[in-house]
Each structure stands twice: as structure tokens, then as C-alpha cells.
Amino acid sequence: MDVWIYFALTLVYLILVIRMSVDVTQRKQWLPYSVFQLIVSLSLAYDNGIIAAGHLIGEGERLLALSSLRFWLHAFATPLLVLVSYQILRSSGIKFAKNNITNVAAWLITVGLVIYQIISFTLYEVKHLTPIEEYGVLRYMAEGHQGPPIMVIIVGMILLFVGLIIFLKLKGKWMFVGTTLLFVGQLIPLPFESGALTNVFELILIFSIWKTTTLLWRLGRL
């Protein structure tokens, strides 16, 4: 049943957050970009945790409110990966990533994606949540208003681009492989009866980003 997958994902995310916190504390690098990774990981831990606990909480106002927060966290946290990508690109030694224009562009893209997601999806989603039971999991999902996840696609393309540069320049394969697997998992139907596969690929992606920043730190670039 999917419920156990979601519980496992939540646990792994929490362990990953603890490990990330220990790493940045040892490096004495409590900088915004390091914190952004923690924010994204915590938001995904919350997302999977609420889905896993759907039946324990029970259908009603409480689960509805907790589920609404999932969509708000998605809108605010996911675009932060653009800034994480920028820091990784800058640390790789690519010249154009070190100028102020690239820095400003990364922030503008991030803010723009947050605003776009809220206006185009989140405001509608949180007003049209309905309980759905699927693969043994109870959660609230938005009715109608379907469309391509533009924000997620843009973030994914940026991650893929930066991952490819790290792979070619520093032989660090983690981020490129993690992002590629996310796209493959989204585009190619897999023979598994589960609604949690995308969440599994998201965990692989977050893990791959953490491994990439760890590599840069070991190389003395962070």
C-alpha cells in the first residue's frame, strides 16, 4: 500500500534534513542557499507526511487545512531550487555565474515562478480541494483546473542544465542523473500500481542535489 511508501519517504526526508543540518553546521555555512535546501526538504517531508497520515487524521476540516498548506509549500519552496542551482553553478567556476546579472536573474526567476504558481494554480487549488482515496491513501486534491506544471518544468530544466555542467566540468554525476530520472519517471509510464512514484523520484532528486553540494564542499568550492 502507498501509505507505507509515504511514511518511509517522510522518515528518509527527516533523516536527510538532520544530515544536511549537521553538514552545514560543520562547514559553518548557514548561508541562504544552504538553508534553501533544508526548506525544500522539510516541505517535502511535510507533504509526504500529511498524505501518509490522511486516514489517521480523517476526512474533515483538519485534514483539509493541513492539505491546503501542502499546496502553499509547493508554490513557495519548489522555486527555491533555482537559487540552489545558481549557487551550485557559481561554485563550479563558470564565469558567467559569478556576475551580478546572473545573481539577479536567478532571484527574479525564483520570485516570478512563485508568483506564477500562486496565481495560476495555488489560489484555485486550495479553494477546490476534495477528498480522494487512492491506493489506500486518503488525501485532498484539487478538482479540475488541470494544466502543464510549468513551474516544475522550468525548475527541472534549470536543474538539468546545471547538473550537466557539473557532470562535464567536475565529473559530478549525481545532480544530472537525479534530474534525468525525475523526468524519465514523469514521462515514461511504469508498470507499478502506485501514486507515490513521483514522490520517490523527487526524493532521489533532493538526495542528488545534496550529494552535489557535498562534492563541491570537498573540492573546496563552497
N, C-alpha and C positions, 0 to 999 in steps of 0.2 A: 504493500500500500504506500501511496505517496506520502502519507503523514510521517512515516519513519524517515523518508528521504529528506523532508523539510526539517525535521528535528535534527538529523545528522548535519545538514548544511548549516543550521543555526549554530550548533556546537562548534563546528570547524571554523566558522567565521569568528566566533568569540575567542577561540584559541589563537587564530591569526591576528586578531586585534591586540591581544596580550603580547604576542611575539613582536608585532610591529612596534608597540609601545616600548618594549624592552630595547629594541634595536635603536630607535631614535633617541632614547634616553642615554644609551651607551655612546652614541655618536654625538650627543649634545646638540642635536639638530631639530629642536622643536620649532621648526620653521613652518610657515603656512602650507607649503607644498607637502611636507610630511604629514601634517595634520589632515590635509585633504584626503589622503589615502585612508586614514583612520575613520573619517566621517563617512566615506563611501562604504567601507567595510561594515561599520556599525549600522548604517541604513539598510544594508542587505541582510545583516543578521536580524534586524527587526522585521524586515519584510518576510523572510522565511519563517521566523518565529511566530508571527501572527497567523500565517497560513497554517502552520503546523498545529497551532493551538485553537484553531477555529471551532472544533467540536467541543473542546474543553470550556471555551468561553461561552459558546452557544449563540444561536442566531438572536439578533436583537440590537438595541441601541449601542450597547457597549462594544460589540464586535464591529458594528458599523463605524463608530467613531475611530476605533483603532485601525480599521481598514482604510479609512479616509487618509490617515496620516501616512500610510504606505505610499499613496499616490503623490502626496506633497513631498515626501522624502525623495521619491524618484525624480521629481521635477527639479529639486534643488541640489541633490547630491550627485546624480549621474554626470551632469556637465562639468563637475569639478575634475573629472578625469582629463579634461582638456588641459587644465593647469598642471596636473601631474605630468602629462605628456610633454608639456612645454619645459618643465624642469628637467625631465629626463633628456630631452633633445638638447637643451642648453648644456647639460653636464657631459654630453657626448663629445663636445668640442666643435660642433658645427658652427661656423662663423655667423651665419645669418640669425641664429637663435640667440645670439648674445647682444643684439642691438635692442634699443628701446621700442622700436616699431613692432618687433615680434612679440615682445612682452605685452605691449598694449593690445595687439591683435588677439593674443591668447585670452586676455581678460574680457575683451569685447565679445569674442565668440562665446565664451562661457556665460556671460550675462545675457547675451542675445538668445542663447539656447534655453536658459532658464525661463526667460520671459515668453519665448515662443511656446514652450511646453505648457506653461501655466495657462496661457490664453487659448491655445489650440486644443488642449486635452484636459488638463487637470481640473479646471473650473467646471467643465461639463461632467467629467468622470465622478467627482465627489458628490454631485447632485443626482446622479443616476445609478447609484450602486444598488445591486440586487444580489441576494444570497444565491450561490451556486454550489452544488455538491458534485464533485467530480473526482474519480479515483480515490474515494474515501476521504476527501478533504472538503471542509466547508470554508468558503471564503466569499467575500463580497467583490463583485466585478461590475464594471460599468456596462450598461446596456447601450447598444447602438454606437453611433459616432466612431465608427471604425476608420482607420486610415493608416498609411505607412508611418512607422515610427521614425520620423525624420530626425529627431534629436538623437536617438540611439544610433542611427545610421551614420550621422556626421561624427559623433564621438568615436564610433568604431573605426571609421576611415582614418581619423587622426591617429588613433592608437596603432592601427596597422601601418601607417606611413612611418611613424616614429619607431615602431618595432622593427621595421625593415631596415631603417638607418642604423639602429643599434646592432642588428644582426650583421650587416655588411661592414660596419666600421669597427665594431668591438667584438664580433663573433658571439654576441649575447643573443641566444635564440629564444629565450623564454617569452618575451612580450609578443614577438612576431607569431610564434606558434600558438600562444594563448588566444590572441585576437583572431587568428585564422580559424582555430577550432570553434570559436564563438560564431563566426559567420557560417561555417560549414554546418554547425548544429542547427542554425536558423533556416538555412536554405535547403538542406537535404533531409527529407523525411526519414526518420529512424524507426526500425521495427520494434518499438517498445510502447506498451500501453501505459503512458505516464504523462502527466502535465508538468513534471518537475525537471525535465531535461534541460530546458533553457537555463534554469537556475543553477544546474550543475556546471554548465559551460561558463556561466557568469563567475562562479567560484574559481574555476580554472584561470579565467582572465585576471581576476584580482590577485590570485596567487602569483601569476606570471609577472604582473607589474611589480609586486613586492620583491620577487627574485631579481628583477632587472635593477631596481634601486639598490638592492643589496650588492649586486655585481659592481655598480658604479661606485659605491662606497669602498668596496675592497680595492678597486683600481685607483682610489684616491681622487675621484672626480666629483664627489659630493662632500 
